[in-house]
């Protein structure tokens, strides 16, 4: 069933239309973010890593984590994170080590090569943050308002998943 196949009641059409537009915008922004990261990597000559993997390195940062922890935090789907972590270890962007307590679990952390990628993404985001403010696209109040609204939607969706049964 597509998002448009269920027509809302007359009084809800305005809100429903806005909600569908917001959903489409979130999807487009995520794809656009990956394109922006990909373009930055092409500009600096890093061609062996994709945007999803670079974002994964950025989100891990200085932490030592398991694939399950990344999935639990809501960053990634299980199969995607496992595949990308394996590739990043093979390419030398991450170290991996079996957990002492649970030998089935593998903990990962960035190598220096991975930290270099994290820094490229961090610098890109810092330039964007500065540009958004300098050009008057978005200020502190605006970003706080967007973040607050998105967190409320995240909580609502999380509650829908938890309490659906």
Secondary structure as UniProt FT lines:
FT   TURN            3..4
FT   HELIX           10..12
FT   HELIX           13..44
FT   HELIX           51..60
FT   TURN            61..62
FT   STRAND          65..66
FT   HELIX           67..72
FT   TURN            73..74
FT   HELIX           78..90
FT   TURN            91..92
FT   STRAND          94..98
FT   TURN            103..104
FT   STRAND          106..110
FT   HELIX           112..134
FT   TURN            135..136
FT   HELIX           140..162
//
